[in-house]
Amino acid sequence: MSSTSDAPPLPPGALDDRSGTVIGVVIFCLLWSTAMVGLRLWSRGRIIKQLGIDDYACIAGLLVTYGSGIAIAHMTTFGLGKHIDVMNPVNIPLYLRDFYVSIVMYCAALLAIKLTFLFQYYRVLAVQQMRVVYLVAIFIVGGWGLSQLLVGIFICTPIDKFWYGDALPGSCIPNIPQWYINAAGNIITDLAVFALPLPALWRLTMPKPQKIVLIFIFSLGFFTVIISVIRIRYLHLFEDFPWENVDSSLWSVGELTSAITCACLATMKPLIVKYFPSLGTNVFRSPEYGTGRSRSRTKDLEFSTVHGRHGKSGSRSEHKAPGHVEMASGQGSEVELPKSGLKENPFEMHVVHKQSIDDRSWLSTAT
């Protein structure tokens, strides 16, 4: 009589393992996001020395992106990337606990990154009417993101029922359709966030190469929308969940990485001009301003950010940087140059427009 019982054979491919892919992609995305935010902070904090609320929102977005990525990578310890046939049942609650953390951090990261874009638009668009538009967008998009974050946190009552399931009394919001509602709302708000600055960019009065670069950089945000759409395909309940959840988890990390990258690219101009001057001259700089005899050549200067407000035609800037003098530069604009010369701080030049409010050439200075 046999002393052992024969276990059923494992299905083909049951021992396949994608955990290495998960860890590799997460590490790459986190390192790339860190590099992008680091370059942003160097450009705005070290070169032009003007950190704003959008930069701090970007830092917050990076931190919670780390939270989501680390939770996803840690899920491999409990079975992510393996088939359920070889998963230890004891690890299922631990797996679902990490899954819960990754969802909450993902929602928080989306909220912080979208606010980064909107705060950035508000900072560089000095026209009062546009600021009202962006304030409304901040409240709507921020409200949506906060609501989804709260739903993610309190999706189950008590919270730990999310990973203990039927072992605990309580209730949970069904994952389906909640995941689809969340994804659809995020896509709609993404489209709104990335489309908002395009009309102003289209009306810019600036050299064509610079306008094309700006529109291209801001349009890269739509790549994040594409990732969000692709991610919907993987939002369903799996029987073999530790294996099939790999794709949706990696698309989530990729979505956050893409959004952080797009948020940071628009701030790189001072960095590029300083360390790659030939590229800055060819793409970003406008060597002449104004017309006629009063035209001012500013070959060695580069715009950094907008200071002051724009009012009615003929009004002057309400904010002046100390130590600057104004020099007429032709039809309807003035250039302020440092008294101490051009080499002291080549990124501190301010343009004061006297033209009508529809002339948005000042947006070319925004970073």
C-alpha positions in Angstrom: 0.0 0.0 0.0 1.4 3.4 -0.9 2.4 5.6 2.0 2.0 8.8 0.0 -0.8 10.3 -1.9 -0.3 11.6 -5.4 -0.8 15.4 -5.7 -2.5 16.5 -8.9 0.0 17.7 -11.4 0.5 21.4 -11.9 -0.8 22.9 -15.1 1.7 23.9 -17.8 3.5 27.2 -16.9 2.4 27.1 -13.3 5.9 27.7 -12.2 6.4 30.8 -14.4 7.6 33.8 -12.4 7.2 37.5 -13.4 8.3 39.0 -10.1 11.7 40.0 -11.5 9.9 42.0 -14.2 7.8 43.8 -11.6 10.8 44.7 -9.4 12.8 45.8 -12.4 10.1 48.1 -13.9 9.3 49.6 -10.5 12.9 50.4 -9.8 13.3 52.0 -13.2 10.2 54.1 -12.9 11.1 55.3 -9.4 14.6 56.2 -10.4 13.4 58.0 -13.5 10.8 59.9 -11.6 13.4 60.9 -9.0 15.7 62.1 -11.7 12.9 64.2 -13.3 11.9 65.8 -10.0 15.6 66.4 -9.1 16.2 68.2 -12.4 13.1 70.3 -11.8 14.3 71.3 -8.3 17.8 72.1 -9.6 16.3 74.2 -12.4 13.9 76.1 -10.3 15.5 76.0 -6.9 19.2 76.3 -7.7 19.3 78.2 -11.0 16.4 80.7 -10.8 15.9 80.2 -7.0 12.1 80.4 -7.2 10.5 77.3 -5.7 6.7 77.5 -5.6 3.7 75.5 -4.4 3.7 73.5 -7.7 7.2 72.3 -6.9 6.2 71.2 -3.4 3.2 69.4 -4.9 5.5 67.7 -7.3 7.7 66.5 -4.4 4.6 65.2 -2.6 3.6 63.4 -5.8 7.0 61.7 -6.0 6.9 60.6 -2.4 3.5 58.9 -2.7 4.5 57.4 -6.1 7.3 55.8 -4.1 4.7 54.5 -1.7 2.7 52.9 -4.5 5.8 51.5 -6.3 7.3 50.1 -3.1 4.0 48.4 -2.2 3.7 46.9 -5.6 7.3 45.6 -5.4 6.7 44.2 -2.0 3.7 42.3 -3.2 6.1 40.0 -5.1 7.1 38.7 -1.6 3.6 37.4 -1.2 3.0 36.1 -4.7 2.7 38.9 -7.3 4.1 37.6 -10.5 3.4 34.0 -9.7 0.3 31.8 -10.5 -2.2 31.2 -7.8 -1.6 27.5 -8.1 1.7 27.9 -6.3 0.7 30.7 -4.0 0.7 30.0 -0.3 -2.9 30.7 1.0 -1.4 32.2 4.2 0.1 35.0 2.0 -3.2 36.1 0.5 -4.1 38.6 3.2 -0.6 40.0 3.2 -0.7 40.3 -0.6 -4.1 42.1 -0.4 -2.8 44.4 2.3 0.0 45.6 0.1 -2.4 45.9 -2.8 -4.6 48.1 -0.7 -1.6 50.4 0.2 -0.7 50.6 -3.5 -4.2 51.7 -4.5 -4.3 54.4 -1.8 -0.9 55.7 -2.7 -1.8 55.7 -6.4 -4.9 57.8 -5.8 -2.8 60.2 -3.6 -0.1 60.5 -6.3 -2.6 61.3 -9.1 -4.1 64.0 -6.9 -0.7 65.6 -6.1 0.5 65.4 -9.7 -2.6 66.9 -11.2 -2.4 69.8 -8.7 1.2 70.2 -9.7 0.1 71.0 -13.3 -2.7 73.3 -12.2 -0.6 75.2 -9.7 2.0 75.6 -12.4 -0.5 77.0 -14.9 -1.8 79.4 -12.2 1.8 80.6 -11.5 2.8 81.3 -15.1 -0.6 82.7 -16.4 -0.7 86.1 -14.9 -3.9 87.2 -16.7 -6.6 87.5 -14.1 -9.3 85.9 -16.2 -7.1 82.8 -16.8 -6.3 82.6 -13.1 -10.0 82.3 -12.3 -10.3 79.4 -14.8 -7.4 77.6 -13.1 -8.7 78.2 -9.6 -12.0 76.6 -10.7 -10.1 73.7 -12.2 -8.0 73.3 -9.0 -11.2 73.0 -6.9 -12.9 70.6 -9.3 -9.9 68.4 -10.1 -8.8 68.6 -6.5 -12.2 67.7 -5.2 -12.5 64.7 -7.5 -9.0 63.4 -6.6 -9.7 63.9 -2.9 -13.0 62.0 -3.2 -11.3 59.1 -4.9 -8.6 59.0 -2.3 -11.2 58.8 0.5 -13.1 56.1 -1.3 -9.8 54.2 -1.7 -9.0 54.5 2.0 -12.5 53.7 3.3 -13.5 51.2 0.6 -14.1 48.6 3.3 -15.6 49.0 6.8 -13.6 48.1 8.8 -10.6 48.9 6.6 -8.8 45.6 7.2 -11.8 43.7 5.8 -10.2 44.6 2.4 -7.5 42.0 3.0 -9.2 39.6 5.5 -12.4 39.4 3.4 -15.1 37.2 4.8 -13.1 36.4 7.9 -14.2 39.7 9.3 -17.8 41.1 9.6 -18.4 44.4 7.7 -19.0 45.6 4.2 -17.0 46.8 1.2 -17.8 48.9 -1.9 -17.7 46.5 -4.9 -14.4 46.8 -6.8 -16.5 46.7 -10.0 -17.8 49.2 -11.0 -15.7 51.4 -8.6 -12.5 50.8 -10.5 -14.1 51.8 -13.8 -15.6 54.9 -12.3 -12.2 55.9 -10.9 -10.5 55.2 -14.2 -13.1 57.1 -16.3 -13.0 60.1 -13.9 -9.2 60.2 -14.0 -9.2 60.1 -17.8 -11.7 63.0 -18.0 -9.8 65.1 -15.5 -6.5 64.3 -17.3 -7.9 65.5 -20.6 -9.1 68.7 -18.9 -5.7 69.3 -17.2 -3.6 68.8 -20.3 -6.0 70.7 -22.6 -6.4 73.8 -20.4 -3.1 75.6 -21.4 -3.2 74.8 -25.1 -5.4 77.7 -26.3 -3.1 80.2 -24.5 0.0 78.5 -26.0 -1.6 78.6 -29.5 -2.0 82.4 -29.3 1.6 83.1 -28.1 3.5 85.7 -30.0 7.0 84.2 -29.9 9.5 82.6 -32.3 7.9 79.6 -34.0 10.5 77.0 -32.9 10.0 78.0 -29.3 6.2 77.9 -29.6 6.5 74.4 -31.2 8.7 73.2 -28.4 6.3 74.5 -25.7 3.2 73.0 -27.3 5.0 69.7 -27.8 6.1 69.6 -24.1 2.6 70.4 -22.8 1.1 67.9 -25.3 3.2 65.1 -23.9 0.6 64.9 -21.1 -1.8 63.2 -23.5 0.6 60.2 -23.5 -0.4 59.8 -19.8 -4.0 59.7 -20.9 -3.2 57.0 -23.4 -1.6 54.9 -20.6 -4.7 55.5 -18.5 -6.9 54.2 -21.3 -4.7 51.1 -21.8 -4.8 50.5 -18.1 -8.6 50.1 -18.1 -8.3 46.9 -20.1 -6.7 45.2 -17.0 -9.2 46.5 -14.5 -11.3 43.4 -13.8 -11.5 40.7 -11.2 -9.0 37.9 -11.9 -9.2 34.2 -10.9 -5.4 34.0 -11.2 -5.0 37.4 -9.6 -1.3 37.4 -8.5 -0.3 36.6 -12.0 -2.7 38.7 -14.0 -2.4 41.8 -11.7 1.1 42.3 -12.9 0.0 44.2 -16.0 -2.4 46.6 -14.2 0.1 47.3 -11.5 2.9 48.1 -13.9 0.7 50.3 -16.0 -0.3 52.2 -12.8 3.4 52.9 -12.0 4.0 53.8 -15.6 1.1 56.2 -15.6 2.5 58.0 -12.5 6.0 58.1 -14.0 4.7 59.6 -17.3 2.7 62.3 -15.4 5.7 63.3 -13.3 7.9 63.5 -16.3 5.4 65.7 -18.2 5.0 68.0 -15.1 8.8 68.4 -14.9 9.7 68.9 -18.5 8.2 72.3 -18.8 10.5 73.6 -16.1 13.8 72.5 -17.7 14.5 75.6 -19.8 16.9 77.4 -17.4 18.7 74.1 -16.9 19.1 73.5 -20.7 20.1 77.1 -21.4 22.8 77.0 -18.6 24.4 73.6 -19.4 23.5 73.3 -23.1 23.8 76.9 -24.4 23.9 76.0 -28.0 20.6 74.1 -27.7 19.1 77.0 -25.7 20.1 79.5 -28.3 18.6 77.5 -31.1 15.3 76.6 -29.5 14.5 78.7 -26.4 16.0 82.1 -26.9 14.7 85.1 -28.6 17.8 87.2 -29.3 15.9 90.5 -30.1 12.9 92.2 -28.6 11.1 95.2 -29.9 11.6 96.9 -33.3 13.5 99.8 -34.8 16.2 101.8 -33.1 15.0 100.9 -29.6 15.4 97.2 -30.2 17.3 95.5 -27.4 19.7 92.6 -28.0 19.6 90.2 -25.1 21.6 87.3 -26.5 23.1 86.3 -23.2 19.9 86.4 -21.2 17.2 83.8 -20.8 13.7 84.1 -19.4 13.1 82.3 -16.2 9.6 83.1 -14.9 7.0 85.8 -15.1 7.0 88.5 -12.4 4.3 91.1 -12.0 0.7 91.3 -13.2 -0.8 92.3 -16.5 -3.5 94.8 -16.5 -5.0 97.1 -19.0 -3.2 98.4 -22.1 -0.6 100.8 -21.0 -0.3 99.6 -17.5 3.1 98.8 -15.9 4.2 95.8 -13.9 3.2 96.0 -10.2 6.3 94.0 -9.1 9.9 95.0 -9.7 12.8 93.0 -8.7 15.3 95.0 -6.7 18.5 96.2 -8.4 16.9 96.3 -11.9 16.6 99.1 -14.4 14.2 99.3 -17.3 15.2 99.8 -20.8 12.8 100.6 -23.6 12.7 98.0 -26.3 10.2 99.1 -28.9 6.6 98.7 -29.4 4.8 98.1 -26.2 7.3 96.2 -24.1 10.2 96.9 -21.8 13.1 94.7 -20.7 14.6 95.0 -17.2 18.3 94.4 -17.1 20.4 94.0 -13.9 22.4 97.0 -13.0 25.4 94.9 -12.2 25.7 93.5 -15.7 24.6 90.5 -17.8 26.9 87.9 -16.2 25.6 88.1 -12.6 22.5 86.2 -13.1 21.6 85.5 -16.7 18.2 84.0 -15.8 16.8 87.0 -14.0 15.2 89.0 -16.8 11.7 90.3 -16.5 9.5 91.5 -19.3 6.9 94.1 -18.6 4.2 94.3 -21.3 2.3 97.4 -22.2 0.3 95.7 -24.9 -3.3 94.5 -24.6 -4.2 91.5 -22.5 -4.6 89.3 -25.6 -0.8 89.5 -26.2 0.4 86.5 -24.2 4.0 86.4 -25.4 5.0 86.7 -21.8 4.0 83.0 -21.4 7.2 82.1 -23.2 9.1 83.1 -20.1 7.3 80.6 -17.9 9.0 77.6 -16.5 
